Amino acid sequence: MSCEISVEFERDGYGYCAYCPELDGYHSQGDSIQEMIENIREAIDLYIETMSDTAMQ
């Protein structure tokens, strides 16, 4: 199964922040764009893992 998840990001006074509008409450940040991307990917992976665990129960 595959799906698309939007990621919106912006630069702020501390680096970069990102969030996924479809995943309520999933935000991340990083000092660089690369770090922000890695962090939001990790957050999305954890969300998917959590949902998979919930579906298995």
LUMLUMDREN-2810 file (N, C-alpha, C; in Angstrom, 1 decimal):
<atoms>
<atom><aa>M</aa><ch>A</ch><at>N</at><xx>0.8</xx><yy>-1.2</yy><zz>0.0</zz></atom>
<atom><aa>M</aa><ch>A</ch><at>CA</at><xx>0.0</xx><yy>0.0</yy><zz>0.0</zz></atom>
<atom><aa>M</aa><ch>A</ch><at>C</at><xx>0.9</xx><yy>1.2</yy><zz>0.0</zz></atom>
<atom><aa>S</aa><ch>A</ch><at>N</at><xx>0.5</xx><yy>2.2</yy><zz>-0.7</zz></atom>
<atom><aa>S</aa><ch>A</ch><at>CA</at><xx>1.2</xx><yy>3.5</yy><zz>-0.7</zz></atom>
<atom><aa>S</aa><ch>A</ch><at>C</at><xx>0.3</xx><yy>4.7</yy><zz>-0.6</zz></atom>
<atom><aa>C</aa><ch>A</ch><at>N</at><xx>0.8</xx><yy>5.8</yy><zz>-0.2</zz></atom>
<atom><aa>C</aa><ch>A</ch><at>CA</at><xx>0.0</xx><yy>7.0</yy><zz>-0.1</zz></atom>
<atom><aa>C</aa><ch>A</ch><at>C</at><xx>0.9</xx><yy>8.2</yy><zz>-0.2</zz></atom>
<atom><aa>E</aa><ch>A</ch><at>N</at><xx>0.3</xx><yy>9.3</yy><zz>-0.4</zz></atom>
<atom><aa>E</aa><ch>A</ch><at>CA</at><xx>1.1</xx><yy>10.6</yy><zz>-0.4</zz></atom>
<atom><aa>E</aa><ch>A</ch><at>C</at><xx>0.8</xx><yy>11.4</yy><zz>0.8</zz></atom>
<atom><aa>I</aa><ch>A</ch><at>N</at><xx>1.8</xx><yy>11.9</yy><zz>1.4</zz></atom>
<atom><aa>I</aa><ch>A</ch><at>CA</at><xx>1.7</xx><yy>12.8</yy><zz>2.6</zz></atom>
<atom><aa>I</aa><ch>A</ch><at>C</at><xx>2.4</xx><yy>14.1</yy><zz>2.2</zz></atom>
<atom><aa>S</aa><ch>A</ch><at>N</at><xx>1.7</xx><yy>15.2</yy><zz>2.4</zz></atom>
<atom><aa>S</aa><ch>A</ch><at>CA</at><xx>2.2</xx><yy>16.5</yy><zz>2.1</zz></atom>
<atom><aa>S</aa><ch>A</ch><at>C</at><xx>3.1</xx><yy>16.9</yy><zz>3.3</zz></atom>
<atom><aa>V</aa><ch>A</ch><at>N</at><xx>4.2</xx><yy>17.6</yy><zz>2.9</zz></atom>
<atom><aa>V</aa><ch>A</ch><at>CA</at><xx>5.0</xx><yy>18.2</yy><zz>3.9</zz></atom>
<atom><aa>V</aa><ch>A</ch><at>C</at><xx>5.2</xx><yy>19.7</yy><zz>3.6</zz></atom>
<atom><aa>E</aa><ch>A</ch><at>N</at><xx>4.9</xx><yy>20.5</yy><zz>4.5</zz></atom>
<atom><aa>E</aa><ch>A</ch><at>CA</at><xx>5.0</xx><yy>22.0</yy><zz>4.3</zz></atom>
<atom><aa>E</aa><ch>A</ch><at>C</at><xx>6.2</xx><yy>22.4</yy><zz>5.2</zz></atom>
<atom><aa>F</aa><ch>A</ch><at>N</at><xx>7.0</xx><yy>23.3</yy><zz>4.8</zz></atom>
<atom><aa>F</aa><ch>A</ch><at>CA</at><xx>8.1</xx><yy>23.7</yy><zz>5.6</zz></atom>
<atom><aa>F</aa><ch>A</ch><at>C</at><xx>8.4</xx><yy>25.2</yy><zz>5.4</zz></atom>
<atom><aa>E</aa><ch>A</ch><at>N</at><xx>9.1</xx><yy>25.8</yy><zz>6.3</zz></atom>
<atom><aa>E</aa><ch>A</ch><at>CA</at><xx>9.4</xx><yy>27.2</yy><zz>6.3</zz></atom>
<atom><aa>E</aa><ch>A</ch><at>C</at><xx>10.7</xx><yy>27.4</yy><zz>7.1</zz></atom>
<atom><aa>R</aa><ch>A</ch><at>N</at><xx>11.3</xx><yy>28.5</yy><zz>6.8</zz></atom>
<atom><aa>R</aa><ch>A</ch><at>CA</at><xx>12.5</xx><yy>28.9</yy><zz>7.5</zz></atom>
<atom><aa>R</aa><ch>A</ch><at>C</at><xx>12.0</xx><yy>29.8</yy><zz>8.7</zz></atom>
<atom><aa>D</aa><ch>A</ch><at>N</at><xx>12.6</xx><yy>29.6</yy><zz>9.8</zz></atom>
<atom><aa>D</aa><ch>A</ch><at>CA</at><xx>12.2</xx><yy>30.6</yy><zz>10.9</zz></atom>
<atom><aa>D</aa><ch>A</ch><at>C</at><xx>13.6</xx><yy>31.1</yy><zz>11.5</zz></atom>
<atom><aa>G</aa><ch>A</ch><at>N</at><xx>13.5</xx><yy>31.8</yy><zz>12.6</zz></atom>
<atom><aa>G</aa><ch>A</ch><at>CA</at><xx>14.7</xx><yy>32.3</yy><zz>13.2</zz></atom>
<atom><aa>G</aa><ch>A</ch><at>C</at><xx>15.7</xx><yy>31.3</yy><zz>13.8</zz></atom>
<atom><aa>Y</aa><ch>A</ch><at>N</at><xx>15.3</xx><yy>30.1</yy><zz>13.8</zz></atom>
<atom><aa>Y</aa><ch>A</ch><at>CA</at><xx>16.1</xx><yy>29.0</yy><zz>14.4</zz></atom>
<atom><aa>Y</aa><ch>A</ch><at>C</at><xx>16.6</xx><yy>28.0</yy><zz>13.4</zz></atom>
<atom><aa>G</aa><ch>A</ch><at>N</at><xx>16.1</xx><yy>28.0</yy><zz>12.2</zz></atom>
<atom><aa>G</aa><ch>A</ch><at>CA</at><xx>16.4</xx><yy>27.0</yy><zz>11.2</zz></atom>
<atom><aa>G</aa><ch>A</ch><at>C</at><xx>15.2</xx><yy>26.8</yy><zz>10.3</zz></atom>
<atom><aa>Y</aa><ch>A</ch><at>N</at><xx>14.8</xx><yy>25.5</yy><zz>10.2</zz></atom>
<atom><aa>Y</aa><ch>A</ch><at>CA</at><xx>13.7</xx><yy>25.1</yy><zz>9.4</zz></atom>
<atom><aa>Y</aa><ch>A</ch><at>C</at><xx>12.7</xx><yy>24.3</yy><zz>10.2</zz></atom>
<atom><aa>C</aa><ch>A</ch><at>N</at><xx>11.4</xx><yy>24.5</yy><zz>9.9</zz></atom>
<atom><aa>C</aa><ch>A</ch><at>CA</at><xx>10.4</xx><yy>23.7</yy><zz>10.5</zz></atom>
<atom><aa>C</aa><ch>A</ch><at>C</at><xx>9.5</xx><yy>23.1</yy><zz>9.5</zz></atom>
<atom><aa>A</aa><ch>A</ch><at>N</at><xx>9.0</xx><yy>21.9</yy><zz>9.8</zz></atom>
<atom><aa>A</aa><ch>A</ch><at>CA</at><xx>8.1</xx><yy>21.2</yy><zz>8.8</zz></atom>
<atom><aa>A</aa><ch>A</ch><at>C</at><xx>6.9</xx><yy>20.6</yy><zz>9.5</zz></atom>
<atom><aa>Y</aa><ch>A</ch><at>N</at><xx>5.8</xx><yy>20.5</yy><zz>8.8</zz></atom>
<atom><aa>Y</aa><ch>A</ch><at>CA</at><xx>4.7</xx><yy>19.7</yy><zz>9.3</zz></atom>
<atom><aa>Y</aa><ch>A</ch><at>C</at><xx>3.9</xx><yy>19.1</yy><zz>8.2</zz></atom>
<atom><aa>C</aa><ch>A</ch><at>N</at><xx>3.1</xx><yy>18.1</yy><zz>8.6</zz></atom>
<atom><aa>C</aa><ch>A</ch><at>CA</at><xx>2.3</xx><yy>17.3</yy><zz>7.7</zz></atom>
<atom><aa>C</aa><ch>A</ch><at>C</at><xx>0.9</xx><yy>17.6</yy><zz>7.9</zz></atom>
<atom><aa>P</aa><ch>A</ch><at>N</at><xx>0.2</xx><yy>18.4</yy><zz>7.1</zz></atom>
<atom><aa>P</aa><ch>A</ch><at>CA</at><xx>-1.2</xx><yy>18.8</yy><zz>7.3</zz></atom>
<atom><aa>P</aa><ch>A</ch><at>C</at><xx>-2.1</xx><yy>17.6</yy><zz>7.5</zz></atom>
<atom><aa>E</aa><ch>A</ch><at>N</at><xx>-1.8</xx><yy>16.4</yy><zz>6.8</zz></atom>
<atom><aa>E</aa><ch>A</ch><at>CA</at><xx>-2.7</xx><yy>15.2</yy><zz>7.0</zz></atom>
<atom><aa>E</aa><ch>A</ch><at>C</at><xx>-2.5</xx><yy>14.5</yy><zz>8.3</zz></atom>
<atom><aa>L</aa><ch>A</ch><at>N</at><xx>-1.4</xx><yy>14.8</yy><zz>8.9</zz></atom>
<atom><aa>L</aa><ch>A</ch><at>CA</at><xx>-1.0</xx><yy>14.1</yy><zz>10.2</zz></atom>
<atom><aa>L</aa><ch>A</ch><at>C</at><xx>-1.1</xx><yy>15.1</yy><zz>11.3</zz></atom>
<atom><aa>D</aa><ch>A</ch><at>N</at><xx>-2.2</xx><yy>15.2</yy><zz>11.9</zz></atom>
<atom><aa>D</aa><ch>A</ch><at>CA</at><xx>-2.4</xx><yy>16.2</yy><zz>13.0</zz></atom>
<atom><aa>D</aa><ch>A</ch><at>C</at><xx>-1.4</xx><yy>16.1</yy><zz>14.1</zz></atom>
<atom><aa>G</aa><ch>A</ch><at>N</at><xx>-0.7</xx><yy>17.1</yy><zz>14.3</zz></atom>
<atom><aa>G</aa><ch>A</ch><at>CA</at><xx>0.3</xx><yy>17.2</yy><zz>15.4</zz></atom>
<atom><aa>G</aa><ch>A</ch><at>C</at><xx>1.7</xx><yy>16.7</yy><zz>15.0</zz></atom>
<atom><aa>Y</aa><ch>A</ch><at>N</at><xx>1.9</xx><yy>16.4</yy><zz>13.8</zz></atom>
<atom><aa>Y</aa><ch>A</ch><at>CA</at><xx>3.3</xx><yy>15.9</yy><zz>13.4</zz></atom>
<atom><aa>Y</aa><ch>A</ch><at>C</at><xx>4.1</xx><yy>17.1</yy><zz>12.8</zz></atom>
<atom><aa>H</aa><ch>A</ch><at>N</at><xx>5.0</xx><yy>17.5</yy><zz>13.7</zz></atom>
<atom><aa>H</aa><ch>A</ch><at>CA</at><xx>5.9</xx><yy>18.6</yy><zz>13.3</zz></atom>
<atom><aa>H</aa><ch>A</ch><at>C</at><xx>7.3</xx><yy>18.2</yy><zz>13.5</zz></atom>
<atom><aa>S</aa><ch>A</ch><at>N</at><xx>8.2</xx><yy>18.9</yy><zz>12.9</zz></atom>
<atom><aa>S</aa><ch>A</ch><at>CA</at><xx>9.6</xx><yy>18.6</yy><zz>13.1</zz></atom>
<atom><aa>S</aa><ch>A</ch><at>C</at><xx>10.4</xx><yy>19.9</yy><zz>12.8</zz></atom>
<atom><aa>Q</aa><ch>A</ch><at>N</at><xx>11.7</xx><yy>19.8</yy><zz>13.1</zz></atom>
<atom><aa>Q</aa><ch>A</ch><at>CA</at><xx>12.6</xx><yy>21.0</yy><zz>12.7</zz></atom>
<atom><aa>Q</aa><ch>A</ch><at>C</at><xx>14.0</xx><yy>20.5</yy><zz>12.5</zz></atom>
<atom><aa>G</aa><ch>A</ch><at>N</at><xx>14.8</xx><yy>21.4</yy><zz>12.1</zz></atom>
<atom><aa>G</aa><ch>A</ch><at>CA</at><xx>16.2</xx><yy>21.1</yy><zz>11.9</zz></atom>
<atom><aa>G</aa><ch>A</ch><at>C</at><xx>17.0</xx><yy>22.4</yy><zz>11.7</zz></atom>
<atom><aa>D</aa><ch>A</ch><at>N</at><xx>18.3</xx><yy>22.4</yy><zz>11.9</zz></atom>
<atom><aa>D</aa><ch>A</ch><at>CA</at><xx>19.1</xx><yy>23.5</yy><zz>11.7</zz></atom>
<atom><aa>D</aa><ch>A</ch><at>C</at><xx>19.4</xx><yy>23.8</yy><zz>10.2</zz></atom>
<atom><aa>S</aa><ch>A</ch><at>N</at><xx>19.3</xx><yy>22.7</yy><zz>9.4</zz></atom>
<atom><aa>S</aa><ch>A</ch><at>CA</at><xx>19.5</xx><yy>22.8</yy><zz>8.0</zz></atom>
<atom><aa>S</aa><ch>A</ch><at>C</at><xx>18.3</xx><yy>22.1</yy><zz>7.3</zz></atom>
<atom><aa>I</aa><ch>A</ch><at>N</at><xx>18.2</xx><yy>22.4</yy><zz>6.0</zz></atom>
<atom><aa>I</aa><ch>A</ch><at>CA</at><xx>17.1</xx><yy>21.7</yy><zz>5.2</zz></atom>
<atom><aa>I</aa><ch>A</ch><at>C</at><xx>17.2</xx><yy>20.2</yy><zz>5.3</zz></atom>
<atom><aa>Q</aa><ch>A</ch><at>N</at><xx>18.5</xx><yy>19.7</yy><zz>5.2</zz></atom>
<atom><aa>Q</aa><ch>A</ch><at>CA</at><xx>18.7</xx><yy>18.3</yy><zz>5.2</zz></atom>
<atom><aa>Q</aa><ch>A</ch><at>C</at><xx>18.3</xx><yy>17.7</yy><zz>6.5</zz></atom>
<atom><aa>E</aa><ch>A</ch><at>N</at><xx>18.7</xx><yy>18.3</yy><zz>7.6</zz></atom>
<atom><aa>E</aa><ch>A</ch><at>CA</at><xx>18.3</xx><yy>17.8</yy><zz>9.0</zz></atom>
<atom><aa>E</aa><ch>A</ch><at>C</at><xx>16.8</xx><yy>17.8</yy><zz>9.1</zz></atom>
<atom><aa>M</aa><ch>A</ch><at>N</at><xx>16.2</xx><yy>18.9</yy><zz>8.7</zz></atom>
<atom><aa>M</aa><ch>A</ch><at>CA</at><xx>14.7</xx><yy>19.0</yy><zz>8.8</zz></atom>
<atom><aa>M</aa><ch>A</ch><at>C</at><xx>14.0</xx><yy>17.9</yy><zz>8.0</zz></atom>
<atom><aa>I</aa><ch>A</ch><at>N</at><xx>14.5</xx><yy>17.6</yy><zz>6.8</zz></atom>
<atom><aa>I</aa><ch>A</ch><at>CA</at><xx>14.0</xx><yy>16.5</yy><zz>6.0</zz></atom>
<atom><aa>I</aa><ch>A</ch><at>C</at><xx>14.1</xx><yy>15.1</yy><zz>6.7</zz></atom>
<atom><aa>E</aa><ch>A</ch><at>N</at><xx>15.3</xx><yy>14.9</yy><zz>7.2</zz></atom>
<atom><aa>E</aa><ch>A</ch><at>CA</at><xx>15.6</xx><yy>13.6</yy><zz>7.9</zz></atom>
<atom><aa>E</aa><ch>A</ch><at>C</at><xx>14.6</xx><yy>13.5</yy><zz>9.1</zz></atom>
<atom><aa>N</aa><ch>A</ch><at>N</at><xx>14.5</xx><yy>14.6</yy><zz>9.9</zz></atom>
<atom><aa>N</aa><ch>A</ch><at>CA</at><xx>13.6</xx><yy>14.5</yy><zz>11.1</zz></atom>
<atom><aa>N</aa><ch>A</ch><at>C</at><xx>12.1</xx><yy>14.3</yy><zz>10.7</zz></atom>
<atom><aa>I</aa><ch>A</ch><at>N</at><xx>11.6</xx><yy>15.0</yy><zz>9.7</zz></atom>
<atom><aa>I</aa><ch>A</ch><at>CA</at><xx>10.2</xx><yy>14.8</yy><zz>9.4</zz></atom>
<atom><aa>I</aa><ch>A</ch><at>C</at><xx>10.0</xx><yy>13.4</yy><zz>8.8</zz></atom>
<atom><aa>R</aa><ch>A</ch><at>N</at><xx>11.0</xx><yy>12.9</yy><zz>8.0</zz></atom>
<atom><aa>R</aa><ch>A</ch><at>CA</at><xx>10.8</xx><yy>11.5</yy><zz>7.5</zz></atom>
<atom><aa>R</aa><ch>A</ch><at>C</at><xx>10.7</xx><yy>10.5</yy><zz>8.7</zz></atom>
<atom><aa>E</aa><ch>A</ch><at>N</at><xx>11.6</xx><yy>10.7</yy><zz>9.7</zz></atom>
<atom><aa>E</aa><ch>A</ch><at>CA</at><xx>11.5</xx><yy>9.9</yy><zz>10.9</zz></atom>
<atom><aa>E</aa><ch>A</ch><at>C</at><xx>10.2</xx><yy>10.0</yy><zz>11.6</zz></atom>
<atom><aa>A</aa><ch>A</ch><at>N</at><xx>9.6</xx><yy>11.2</yy><zz>11.7</zz></atom>
<atom><aa>A</aa><ch>A</ch><at>CA</at><xx>8.3</xx><yy>11.4</yy><zz>12.3</zz></atom>
<atom><aa>A</aa><ch>A</ch><at>C</at><xx>7.2</xx><yy>10.6</yy><zz>11.5</zz></atom>
<atom><aa>I</aa><ch>A</ch><at>N</at><xx>7.3</xx><yy>10.7</yy><zz>10.2</zz></atom>
<atom><aa>I</aa><ch>A</ch><at>CA</at><xx>6.3</xx><yy>10.0</yy><zz>9.3</zz></atom>
<atom><aa>I</aa><ch>A</ch><at>C</at><xx>6.4</xx><yy>8.5</yy><zz>9.5</zz></atom>
<atom><aa>D</aa><ch>A</ch><at>N</at><xx>7.7</xx><yy>8.0</yy><zz>9.5</zz></atom>
<atom><aa>D</aa><ch>A</ch><at>CA</at><xx>7.9</xx><yy>6.6</yy><zz>9.6</zz></atom>
<atom><aa>D</aa><ch>A</ch><at>C</at><xx>7.3</xx><yy>6.1</yy><zz>11.0</zz></atom>
<atom><aa>L</aa><ch>A</ch><at>N</at><xx>7.5</xx><yy>6.9</yy><zz>12.0</zz></atom>
<atom><aa>L</aa><ch>A</ch><at>CA</at><xx>7.0</xx><yy>6.5</yy><zz>13.3</zz></atom>
<atom><aa>L</aa><ch>A</ch><at>C</at><xx>5.5</xx><yy>6.5</yy><zz>13.3</zz></atom>
<atom><aa>Y</aa><ch>A</ch><at>N</at><xx>4.9</xx><yy>7.4</yy><zz>12.7</zz></atom>
<atom><aa>Y</aa><ch>A</ch><at>CA</at><xx>3.4</xx><yy>7.5</yy><zz>12.5</zz></atom>
<atom><aa>Y</aa><ch>A</ch><at>C</at><xx>2.9</xx><yy>6.2</yy><zz>11.8</zz></atom>
<atom><aa>I</aa><ch>A</ch><at>N</at><xx>3.5</xx><yy>5.9</yy><zz>10.7</zz></atom>
<atom><aa>I</aa><ch>A</ch><at>CA</at><xx>3.1</xx><yy>4.7</yy><zz>9.9</zz></atom>
<atom><aa>I</aa><ch>A</ch><at>C</at><xx>3.3</xx><yy>3.5</yy><zz>10.7</zz></atom>
<atom><aa>E</aa><ch>A</ch><at>N</at><xx>4.4</xx><yy>3.4</yy><zz>11.5</zz></atom>
<atom><aa>E</aa><ch>A</ch><at>CA</at><xx>4.7</xx><yy>2.2</yy><zz>12.3</zz></atom>
<atom><aa>E</aa><ch>A</ch><at>C</at><xx>3.6</xx><yy>2.1</yy><zz>13.4</zz></atom>
<atom><aa>T</aa><ch>A</ch><at>N</at><xx>3.3</xx><yy>3.2</yy><zz>14.0</zz></atom>
<atom><aa>T</aa><ch>A</ch><at>CA</at><xx>2.2</xx><yy>3.2</yy><zz>15.0</zz></atom>
<atom><aa>T</aa><ch>A</ch><at>C</at><xx>0.9</xx><yy>2.8</yy><zz>14.5</zz></atom>
<atom><aa>M</aa><ch>A</ch><at>N</at><xx>0.6</xx><yy>3.3</yy><zz>13.3</zz></atom>
<atom><aa>M</aa><ch>A</ch><at>CA</at><xx>-0.7</xx><yy>2.9</yy><zz>12.7</zz></atom>
<atom><aa>M</aa><ch>A</ch><at>C</at><xx>-0.7</xx><yy>1.4</yy><zz>12.3</zz></atom>
<atom><aa>S</aa><ch>A</ch><at>N</at><xx>0.4</xx><yy>0.9</yy><zz>11.8</zz></atom>
<atom><aa>S</aa><ch>A</ch><at>CA</at><xx>0.5</xx><yy>-0.5</yy><zz>11.5</zz></atom>
<atom><aa>S</aa><ch>A</ch><at>C</at><xx>0.3</xx><yy>-1.4</yy><zz>12.7</zz></atom>
<atom><aa>D</aa><ch>A</ch><at>N</at><xx>0.9</xx><yy>-1.0</yy><zz>13.8</zz></atom>
<atom><aa>D</aa><ch>A</ch><at>CA</at><xx>0.8</xx><yy>-1.7</yy><zz>15.1</zz></atom>
<atom><aa>D</aa><ch>A</ch><at>C</at><xx>-0.6</xx><yy>-1.7</yy><zz>15.6</zz></atom>
<atom><aa>T</aa><ch>A</ch><at>N</at><xx>-1.3</xx><yy>-0.6</yy><zz>15.4</zz></atom>
<atom><aa>T</aa><ch>A</ch><at>CA</at><xx>-2.7</xx><yy>-0.4</yy><zz>15.9</zz></atom>
<atom><aa>T</aa><ch>A</ch><at>C</at><xx>-3.6</xx><yy>-1.3</yy><zz>15.0</zz></atom>
<atom><aa>A</aa><ch>A</ch><at>N</at><xx>-3.3</xx><yy>-1.4</yy><zz>13.7</zz></atom>
<atom><aa>A</aa><ch>A</ch><at>CA</at><xx>-4.2</xx><yy>-2.2</yy><zz>12.8</zz></atom>
<atom><aa>A</aa><ch>A</ch><at>C</at><xx>-4.0</xx><yy>-3.7</yy><zz>13.0</zz></atom>
<atom><aa>M</aa><ch>A</ch><at>N</at><xx>-2.8</xx><yy>-4.1</yy><zz>13.6</zz></atom>
<atom><aa>M</aa><ch>A</ch><at>CA</at><xx>-2.6</xx><yy>-5.5</yy><zz>13.8</zz></atom>
<atom><aa>M</aa><ch>A</ch><at>C</at><xx>-3.3</xx><yy>-6.0</yy><zz>15.0</zz></atom>
<atom><aa>Q</aa><ch>A</ch><at>N</at><xx>-3.7</xx><yy>-5.1</yy><zz>15.9</zz></atom>
<atom><aa>Q</aa><ch>A</ch><at>CA</at><xx>-4.4</xx><yy>-5.5</yy><zz>17.2</zz></atom>
<atom><aa>Q</aa><ch>A</ch><at>C</at><xx>-5.8</xx><yy>-5.8</yy><zz>17.0</zz></atom>
</atoms>
